[in-house]
Amino acid sequence: MRPRRTLSPFSLSFLDIMFCGFGAVVLLVLILNHDTVQTREKTFTDLRGEVLRLEKEVIAGRANLVEARNSLEATEAERVRMEGEAERVIQKRTDLDVEIARLEQQTLATKAHINELKSDLKTLDTENKRLGAQAEADREEGERLHRVQGDGDRQYLTGLKLGGKRVLILLDASASMLDETVINVILRRNLSEAEQRASPKWKRAQATAEWLISNLPVGGEFQVYAFNTQAEPVIAGRPGWLKTGERGDIEDAIRAVYQRLPRGGTSLYNAFDAVRDMTPQPDNVLLITDGLPTQGKSRPSKTKVTNEERIEHFNDAVKRLPKGVPVNTILFPMEGDAFAAAGYWELAVQSKGAFITPSRDWP
């Protein structure tokens, strides 16, 4: 048997000290670990709460994001709709501007049309007044079946008397009616008929006869005689009175006047003798001539005639006129016939007719 070891008190004390220290360390560790665990659990609890809060915020954020996206989509759709509405409004505004412009143009056109209608109405009113005055004149003078175009007052001859129940127009158709000078008369007398018809003086005489025929009052009678050395009706075979109301008589007389050519000398004696021989006699004579006559009843034996002889032939012719018949003379003056105007003026005074010398551009 092994001998029993004896324990030293020192060893026991040391062990006690060691275990006490270890226990203290363990206790300290337990205490520290407990605090650490509590702190960790508290921290973990706090972090977990924070995580939960953040998770809730994330969930709320996602929900808000979805709502925001929906709101954005709705806003985008509203923007698109508003853009479409804006385009429609702009187009409507454009259409309205176009319509306003059209209406303004239409208004201007309407105003212009109204002004035009007012002008037309004024013109019609003036024309109506003129026609009323013309109708009154027509009732007095009768409606003319043939009209001659003229310029304003050139259609009228002051003092010329066209009235009467039987009007005789005496047209001088002697060779002197070819021109205003003796030399040119001689020259034109030897030209062709076409050139003679184109003589300005003769054309004026024909136009004057046409004007007189056209302005005779309807309801009466008329006749046209052409005279040179003899007097005869311009319409061959119709010496009697023609009707101013018959268009055919008017046109036949005018046509016959334009078919005439100036020939020979001038016998006013035979012209006035024809006036005396008409049955019934005229109550108005319209004489178209260019001067005093160059012969009496018959042809003279000599070729030249003096002014004194022409005055004598004129006075003899005047004696052949019926009493009380006015003679209205239209004179186209001839060169070298200084006494013609005085002679025909005196005839107008004595017969209570008229005497005129029209301008070159009449009628």
Summary of the structure (lengths in Angstrom):
residues: 363
radius of gyration: 66.5
end to end distance: 195.5
largest distance: 230.5
contacts: 977
relative contact order: 0.09
helix: 60%
strand: 9%
